[in-house]
């Protein structure tokens, strides 16, 4: 029976807790592995944290490149930090082209940074 699965490998850029200057733009990149036996195509990483003025701003979803089983893929999102210091955590989940949530029982990806003056 075909199995669809994902495995987090590492933060390529912006490790958790990184200080980011208020009002700046930065790019977060995650590396994940297709640990199942189904090729990923027409998939997206969708933001599940609401866009709010006090949080880091970003697009709502980004395309995930076609990824064959056992291969890894880097996924990058451009963020704009809020103007005021604080903590900023944004959560993401993989969805298909129709927006259906994939891997609902697995931890999604997230980005957490400390906004500084």
Secondary structure as GFF3:
##gff-version 3
##sequence-region A 1 117
A	DSSP	beta_strand	6	11	.	.	.	ID=ss1
A	DSSP	beta_strand	18	21	.	.	.	ID=ss2
A	DSSP	beta_strand	25	34	.	.	.	ID=ss3
A	DSSP	beta_strand	43	47	.	.	.	ID=ss4
A	DSSP	beta_strand	61	64	.	.	.	ID=ss5
A	DSSP	beta_strand	72	80	.	.	.	ID=ss6
A	DSSP	beta_strand	86	96	.	.	.	ID=ss7
A	DSSP	beta_strand	109	116	.	.	.	ID=ss8
###
